[in-house]
Amino acid sequence: MPDPDLLRDPESYARLLHHVRDAVLAGVPAPRSPRSVVSASWDRSLAAHVDPDAGEAPLVYEPGDLGSLREEHPLAPVLPLLRQMLVSIADDAEHVMIVTDADGLILWREGAVGQLLRGDRVGLMEGTRWSEAAIGTNAMGTTLATGEPVQIYSAEHLVRRYHNWTCAAAPVRDPDTGVLLGSIDVSGPLRTVHPAMLSLVTATAQLAEGQLRAQLAFRDERLRRANMPHLESLRGRPGALLSAGGRVLAAESCVLPSTVDIRRGGGTVALPDGRIATIEPLAEGYLLRLSASGGAHRARLRMEYLTDGAESTTVDGREIPFTLRHAEILTLLALNPAGLSADRLALQLYGEGGNPVTVRAEIHRLRGQLGAAVVQTRPYRLAADVDADFLRVRRALRSGTPAEVLRLFRGPLLPESESPAIREERESLTAQVRQVALNSADPATLWAFWETACGADDLAVVDALCATLSTADPRRAAALSHRSHLS
């Protein structure tokens, strides 16, 4: 809403804003504080090194070079609506209507000839960029920065040359993705400021989004009709048709979220409830397939945590970004297949000072990443086919050969972890593998352990290597050299 002082006496209010701006920039007490939206915008603009006294909107494209950008821009189809709603009003009020892209580039500008010429003199023309980073606080740039409608008056503009202007702008978003497409703005001289201008621009932006939504619905229906044979080919098995952005257009024998997080080119994706779907690219959009039993699919969780390098967590071959804490939780749950209570898991993770509330929050985040069907509750447990390198080493220690044990053991378990239970498991596993290597008296087995971080500086292992390697084996010279540095 415009400040009441602005509506009562625009000229006095403009003078006040001049004093406020100059005081703030000089770092001295101001007669009043700037509006919060303006103050935040000034901070962003100054951080971008915009010159308050000599800034100028950069010319990015000559107006004659904008043709292809305009044709391809998503707001092009709603331009007739914008003209109908705003241009005649802008003419009457001596304003110009402006449409920018998401980066603040002016693509279209329309209005009375006199106002267009006046805009030319200050760079308010097609092909110039009006983002905050380019030209400081202004309605177009600020609405793009905040995602909210805004009106900027006189010296609320950071750059001095625009203090004789007032402008109101609103953002327009893609109804399909929610991505910011650009802004709609009406700008004009101070004396023509009107309290309804911001509401008018906001309503017009909403109408534009409504028209884009209607056009999207038309495209969706066309896509549904074209691709329905693919869905029918599933013969009642669970599946769905997806738009190019992953929205569900039609589903068969399954309940899905409104949008699926797809990967370009297809492949497998995990749904929020843990189900795994196969995505097949079509000429337009995608076909999603689920197993016939829907939620009966049992995910394959693979953990590679015995390594001197980067650990890895995958679900059905899909790499999952993870934190050390999540890796610790997965390790403990894998070691306790019957499950753990929040209290017990907190004790194993943090020791006596562990808090079950913290554990519950971590489990909630972990379930969000892996799916509720992979990490289950009451008690906390893994409902997946687990393939973990530390479990493979455990099995090999019980029934495998020394060579098999050392083939599987590639380093300490989560070496950065300070969790009491993880540390105990790491030390136990390393000690058992070490003993297997020493007992083997086999050069290849000893060498394999020595190459890990656990064995590199182990004097007993190096001595055993030196004793078992033949004098003709070049590895013996390396072992002897390393032995001399350990003495």
N, C-alpha and C positions, 0 to 999 in steps of 0.2 A: 504493500500500500504506500502511496506517496506520502511524504511528511506533510502534516497540516500546514506548517509554516511555508512550504513550497507553494501550496495552493492559495494561501492568503496573499502572499507578496513574493512572487517569483524572483524579482530583481534583488530584493534585500536578502532573500535566501541564497541566491547565487553569490552575493558578496560575502556572506557568512561562510559559504563553502570554500571560497578562495582563501580566507583567513585560516580556516581549519587545515586545508591542504598544506599551505605554506608553513604553518606551525609544526605540523606533523613531520614534514620533510626536513625542517630545520632542527627537529628534536627539542622544541620548546613547548611549554604548556599551550594547548589549543583552547579556543573559546568554547568548544564542545567536542565530543568524540565523534568521529565519522561512524556511519552505519557499519555494523559488523561485517556485512557482505562486502562493503567497500574497503574497509581496513584490511581484511584478509586478501582481497584482490591486489591492493597496493603492495602488500608484503610479497605476494607471488611475483608481481611485475618487477619490483625492485630486485628481487632475487634473480630474475632473468636479465638483469642489467639494462632495463628499459630506461632511457634518458627522459626524466620528467619535463625538461625544458626544451629539448630539441628532438624528441622522438618523432618518427614518421613511419606510417604504415608501408611496409616494403611491397614493391610491385613484383609479384612472382610470375605472372603471365600477362602478356599483352592481351587486351580484350578479344582481339581477333583470333587468339590461339586457344580459346576456351571451348571451342565447339565440341570436341570429343568428350571433354570432361563433363560438360552439361548433358550431353546425350546419354552418357553412361551413369550419371548420378542417380541414386534412388529417389531423389526428390523431384526429378524432372516430370514424372507423371502427375504430380499434384500442383504444378506451377499454375495451371488454369484456375484452380480453386484459390490459390493465394492471390492471384490477380483480382479475381472476383471479390474477395473479402477485403483486400487491403489497398489496392492501387488507387481506387477512386477516393477513398478516405484520405490516403496519403496526399493525393493531389490537392484536395480541398484544404487540408491542414498544412500545406506547404512542407510535407515530409516526403521521404523516399522509402520505398519498400526494398529490403535487401534480403537475399537468401545466401547463406554460406554453407560450405561443407563442414565436416567435423573438425577440420584443422583451422577454421576461421577464414578460409579463402572465399572471397566474394565471387559467386558464380553468376548471380542475377541481381540487377538493380533497376528499379523502375520508379517513375514519378514525374512531376512537372519539370519542364526543361530548365527553368531557373534554379530549382533545387539540385538538379543533376549537375549543373555547372558549378554551383556552390560546393557540392561534394567533391568535384574534380579538384578544386583548389586545395583541399586538405587530404587528398588521397582516398576519399571515400568512394571508390569506384571498382568496377569489375576487374579482377586479376590481382587485387591487393589482399594481403593477409591481415586479419584483425584478431588474431589470438592474443591472449594476455602476454605471452612471451614475446610477441612481435611488436605490439604497440601499447601494452599496458591496459589498465582498466577501461573497459567499454562494454556496452550491453552484450554485444555478440560474443566477444571473447570470454566475458565473465559467465554468461549462461552456459557456454561450452565447458568452462572449467568446473562449474558447480553442478550442472545438470538441472538447474532450476531457472524459472523465468526471473528476469531482473530489469529494473529501470535505472539508468545512470544519468545524472543530471549535472550539467555545468562542470564545476571543479571537482566533482567526484571522478571524472576522467583524470587519470594520472598525468597524461601528457597535456601541457598547457594549451596547445593549438586547438584542442577540441572543447575548450571551456564554453564556447558559444553554442554548443550542441546539447541536445537531450535525445536519448534513445531508449527504446524498450525492446527486449528480445526474449524469445522462448525457444527451448530446445525441441527437436523432433527426433524421435527414436524409431528404430526399425521394429515393427510389431512382431516380427518373426524371432529376432535374436535379442532385442532390447538394446542393441548397439546404437550409440549416438550417431545420427546421420548428418546433422547440421543444425543451423539456427535460422529463425525468421526474425527480422528486425525492422522496426520503423524508426527512422531518425529524422530530426529536423531542428530548426532554430529554437532557442530558449523561449521566446515569446509565445510559441505555439504549444507549450507543454499542456497535456490534458490528463486528468486523473484516470480516464478510462482506457488510455492507450495500452497499458500493460495488460489489462484484462482482455482487450481485443486481440492483442498479439498471442496471448496464451490460448484463448479460445480457437484462434485460427490454427495454431500448432496442433491442438487436439483434434480439430476437424481434419487436418492433413494426415495425422496418424490414423484416424478413422477410415479415411479413404485408402490409405496404404493397407489397412487391415482387410478392407473389402476386396482389394485387388489380390491380396494374399489368399483369401478364402477362395477366390475364383481359380487361382493357380493350383491350390491344393485339390480342388474338385477335379480339375483337368488331370492332375497327376494321379489321383485315385483311380479315375476311369481308365487311364492308360496302363496303370500297373496292376489293376485288380486281377488279371489272369495269373500273375506271379503269386499272389496271395492264395488264389483258388487252387493253384498247383500243389499247395501243401496238403490238400485234401483233409482239412479239419485239424491238422497238427498245429500246435501253437506257433504263431508268427505274427508279423506286422509289416505294414508299409511305412517307411519313414521318408520325410522330406530330405532335401540336401543338407539341411541344418540339424537333422536328427529328430524333428518333431514327429510324433506318432499320428499318422493320417488315417489308418484303419488297422484293426487288430482282429485276430482269429484265435479263439480258445485260450486267451490269456489276458491278464491284467498287467498293464505296463505304466510307468511314469509318463507324463505328458511329453517329455523329451528324453532321448537316449544320447549319452555322450559317445558319439561315434568317432572312429579314427578314419581319416580319408584313405580310400583304397580298400576298405573292408577289414576282415579279420574277426577276432573275438573281442567282446567287451563284457565287463562285469556289471550287472544291474545293481542298484542300491541294496536289494534284498539278498544278494549273493548269487543269483542265478547267472549263468554264463550264456550269452547269446552269440550266434554267428551272424555277421553282417555281410551281405552280398551287394556290391554296387550294381545298380541298374542304369539304364540310359539316363534317367533322371531319378534321383533319390536312391533308396536302399530297401532291400528285403531283409527283415530280421527273422531268424529262426531260433526257436527254443526247443529243448528236448521234449518229447511227448508228455513226460510226467511233470513238466513245469519245474517245480522246486525240487524234484528228485535228483537232479544233477549234483554230484559230489565233486566239489572243486579239488584240484591238485595244487597243494601249497608246497613250494620248493624253497628251501632256505640253504644258502651257501654262506656259512658264518665262520668256517675254519680257513682263514686266509690271512696272508700278510698284506693283501691289497684291499680293494673295496668289497664289502659284503653285498649280497644280492638276495632279494625276496621277489618271488614271482607267483602269480596265481594263474593257473592254466596257461603258462608261458608268457603272461603279461607282466612286465616289470612294474613293481610297485615302489614308489618313493617311500622311504621309511626313516624314522629317527632311531637312534641307539636305544632309546627307551622301548620303542615298539619291538625292536629286534630282541631285546631282553625278555619282554613279555611273551613273544612267540616262542622263544627258546624254552622258557619255563613251562609253558603250556604243552609244548611238544614232549618235554621230559616227564610231564605228569598227564598222560592221556585221559585219566579219569576225571581230571578237572581240579581247579583250586578255588577256594572261597576268596572273597576280596581281602579278608584279614590275612589269610595264608599267603596270598600273592604279594601283599604289601610287605609282609615279613621277609619273604625271599628277595624282593626287589630292593628294599630300603633298610632292612634290619629291624631292630627293636623300635626305632623311631618311625617306622612306616605308617602312612595314613591311608586307610581303605578308601577314603573320599577321593584322594589323588589317583588311586588305582582305577576307580570307577570312571573318572574323567578320561584317563588314558585309554581304557577299554572302549569307551564311547567313540573316541576319535579313531581307534583302530578298526572298530566295526564299520565306521563310515568309509574307511579306505578299502577294506577287504570284503565287506558285506556281512550282514547279520547271519547268513547261512554258513559262513566260514568260522567266525568267532561267536560262540554261543555263550549264554549266561546260565547261572544257577545250576551248577557252578560254572565258572569261566572255563571254557574248553574249546578245542579245535575240532570242528565237524568237517574235516577235509582229509583227503589222502595226503599225508605228510611225507615229504621226501627231504630229509635234512642231513647234511653231510656229517654232523656230529653224531646223529643216530646211526648212520652207516658205519662210522668208526667204532661206535659202541658194539654193534653186532659183530664186526670183524674181530674185535678184541676177544669176543667170546668163542668164535668158531672159525675165524679166518686164519690165513697164513701170515707170517710177519711181512711178507712182500705186499699182501693185500692191505694190511693195516697201514703201511707206509704209503701205499698208492692213494689211499683215501684221505690221509692226514696231511693237510697242506699248511697248517699253521695253528696258532692258538685260537681258542673260541672267544670271539668278541673281545679282542685284547684291550679295548678302551673301556670296557665295562667295569664299574666298581660295585655292582650288585653283589651282595654276599653269596647268594646261591650260584650266580653265574661264575664268580671267581672260584668258588669251590669246585664246580664242575670243570672249569678250565684247567685248574691245577691237577685235578684227579685224572682227567683225560690225557693231559700232557705227560704226567708221570707214568701212566700205564704204557703209552706209546713209546716213551723213552726206554722203559725197561724191556719192551719187546725188541727194540732195536739193539740194545746192549746184549741181550740174551742170544740174539740171532747169530752173532759173530759173522754176519754176512756183509761184505763190503757195500753191496748195492743198497741194502736196507739201512745200514748205518749212514751211508752218504745221503740217502733220501731224508733222513731225520736231520742230519747236519745242515742241509740246505734250507730248512725252515727257521723261522725266527727263534724257535724254542731250542734248537740244537747248535746254532752257529757258534756260541761262546761256551758250550758245555765241555769242560776239560775232559771229563770221562769219555764222552762220545768221540772227541778228537783223538784221544789216546787210543781208543779202540779202533778207530779208522787207521791210524798210523800202524797199528799192529797187524791189521788184517789185510791191508792193501799191499800188493806185491811191489817190489822195488821197480818193476817195469811199468807199473800203472802211473800215468801222469797225475792222477788225482792225489797220489801219496805226497808228491812234492808240494801241492797246494795245502794239504792237511798239515804237513810238517811246518810249512811257513806260517800258517795260522797258529799252530801250536806254540811257535816261538814268541808270538805276540801276546799269547795268553799267560805266559810264564811270569 
